[in-house]
Amino acid sequence: MVACRLPGDVRSPSDLWQFLMEKKSGQGPVPPNRYNIKGFYSPKGDMSGVMNVDGGYFIREDVRQFDNEFFGINNYDATYGQ
């Protein structure tokens, strides 16, 4: 069995193939449960601590489901992105 989780609701290799064939984009708005984009977005991006993009490429599933042990990543690093 192959696990595949990518932006654009891709959940399998066949989903990925279809996604590519249809020339789709996985770009979308920031999910509200990730962070408050309103606190970090400025169209000009002219202030410290803000960005000038209001979206990105997000996996819609709970990222806590990531199997860090499979990839040899300890819990601390998987949790805090060290």
NORZIFEN-V487725 format. One record per residue. N is the residue number from 0. RES is the residue in three letters. BURIAL is b if it has 16 or more other C-alpha atoms within 10 Angstrom, else e. D_CENTER is the distance of its C-alpha to the mean C-alpha in whole Angstrom. Layout:
n->N res->RES burial->BURIAL d_center->D_CENTER
n->N res->RES burial->BURIAL d_center->D_CENTER
This chain:
n->0 res->MET burial->e d_center->22
n->1 res->VAL burial->e d_center->19
n->2 res->ALA burial->e d_center->16
n->3 res->CYS burial->e d_center->13
n->4 res->ARG burial->b d_center->10
n->5 res->LEU burial->b d_center->8
n->6 res->PRO burial->b d_center->6
n->7 res->GLY burial->b d_center->9
n->8 res->ASP burial->b d_center->11
n->9 res->VAL burial->b d_center->12
n->10 res->ARG burial->b d_center->13
n->11 res->SER burial->e d_center->16
n->12 res->PRO burial->e d_center->18
n->13 res->SER burial->e d_center->20
n->14 res->ASP burial->b d_center->17
n->15 res->LEU burial->b d_center->15
n->16 res->TRP burial->e d_center->19
n->17 res->GLN burial->e d_center->19
n->18 res->PHE burial->b d_center->16
n->19 res->LEU burial->e d_center->18
n->20 res->MET burial->e d_center->21
n->21 res->GLU burial->e d_center->20
n->22 res->LYS burial->e d_center->19
n->23 res->LYS burial->e d_center->16
n->24 res->SER burial->e d_center->13
n->25 res->GLY burial->e d_center->9
n->26 res->GLN burial->e d_center->9
n->27 res->GLY burial->e d_center->9
n->28 res->PRO burial->e d_center->10
n->29 res->VAL burial->b d_center->9
n->30 res->PRO burial->e d_center->9
n->31 res->PRO burial->e d_center->12
n->32 res->ASN burial->e d_center->12
n->33 res->ARG burial->e d_center->9
n->34 res->TYR burial->e d_center->12
n->35 res->ASN burial->e d_center->15
n->36 res->ILE burial->b d_center->14
n->37 res->LYS burial->e d_center->18
n->38 res->GLY burial->e d_center->19
n->39 res->PHE burial->b d_center->17
n->40 res->TYR burial->b d_center->17
n->41 res->SER burial->b d_center->20
n->42 res->PRO burial->e d_center->21
n->43 res->LYS burial->e d_center->23
n->44 res->GLY burial->e d_center->21
n->45 res->ASP burial->e d_center->25
n->46 res->MET burial->e d_center->24
n->47 res->SER burial->e d_center->23
n->48 res->GLY burial->e d_center->20
n->49 res->VAL burial->b d_center->19
n->50 res->MET burial->b d_center->16
n->51 res->ASN burial->e d_center->17
n->52 res->VAL burial->e d_center->14
n->53 res->ASP burial->e d_center->13
n->54 res->GLY burial->e d_center->10
n->55 res->GLY burial->e d_center->7
n->56 res->TYR burial->e d_center->5
n->57 res->PHE burial->b d_center->2
n->58 res->ILE burial->b d_center->4
n->59 res->ARG burial->e d_center->7
n->60 res->GLU burial->e d_center->9
n->61 res->ASP burial->e d_center->10
n->62 res->VAL burial->e d_center->9
n->63 res->ARG burial->e d_center->12
n->64 res->GLN burial->e d_center->13
n->65 res->PHE burial->e d_center->12
n->66 res->ASP burial->e d_center->16
n->67 res->ASN burial->e d_center->16
n->68 res->GLU burial->e d_center->20
n->69 res->PHE burial->e d_center->19
n->70 res->PHE burial->e d_center->18
n->71 res->GLY burial->e d_center->20
n->72 res->ILE burial->e d_center->18
n->73 res->ASN burial->e d_center->20
n->74 res->ASN burial->e d_center->19
n->75 res->TYR burial->e d_center->19
n->76 res->ASP burial->e d_center->17
n->77 res->ALA burial->b d_center->14
n->78 res->THR burial->e d_center->15
n->79 res->TYR burial->e d_center->15
n->80 res->GLY burial->e d_center->13
n->81 res->GLN burial->e d_center->17
